[in-house]
Amino acid sequence: MKESIAVRLLRRGVGNRQYPRVTPRTADLVTTGQAAILLRSSRAHVVDLCLRGLLPYVRVGGQRRIRRSDVAALIQPGLSR
């Protein structure tokens, strides 16, 4: 199977720049259900916070994952990410 141009550029680095591979540790990420337990709220409320942009998240295999530090920042507003 022939590779696309985008795949070839990503493999060798765009414009001779090597981009670091970002792999967050999974222990730093929590599910929406786990975040709801930490926030003492419902999972639907956590999803709503994510959709409104108040709680940043990433998608891992179609599921939302939230950084534990972002959840902690919501619990204690004085904390920064």
N, C-alpha and C positions, 0 to 999 in steps of 0.2 A: 504494500500500500504506500502511495506517495505522500510525503509530508507536505503540509501547507507551508507557505512562506512564514506565517506567524509562528508556527511551531519551530521552524528552523531558527528564526531570530531569537526566540526565547531560549533555545538550547545553547546558542553560542553567545548571547548577550547582545542587546540592541546597541549599535554604534560603538562596539568594543567596550561597553561598560558592563561590568559584572554586577548584577543586582543580588543582594544577599537574600537567601531563602529565609522567610519568616515562618517559624514553627512554634507557636505558643504552646507551653506545657498545658496538657489537658487538666491538670490539677488547678490551674488558674481560671478555668472556665466552668461555669455552672449552667444548668438547664433553667428554663423559665420556671419549672416547678420548684427547683431548689432555691432559686432567687425569691420566689413567693414565700417559701418557708422562712428564709432569712429576713425578708421584709415584713413578715407577718401579714401578708395580704393574699389575694387570690392570684392564680396563674393568669387569669384573664386580665387582671389589672397590670401585671408585669408585661404582658403582651401589648397592652394598650400603651404603656410607657415606652416600649420599644418602637411601636409604630408612630408615635408622636415625636420621636427623636429625643426623648428625655433620658433614655437609657440605651447607650450604644450596644450593639450586638453584632455577631457574625453568624453566618449560616454554616453549619457543619452537617453535611448529609441531609439537608432539607430541614434541619432543626435549628432553632435559635440558641446560641450560646452567649453568655454574658460574662464579662470579666468579674471576678470576685471583688476586685478593688472598686469597680463601678457601683456594685451593690452596696459596698461598705460606705462609699461616698454619699449614697442616698440616705443611708441610716444616720450617718453623722455628717451633716452638711459642711462642717469645718474641714473635712478631709479633702485632699486634692488627688486627682488621678496621677 
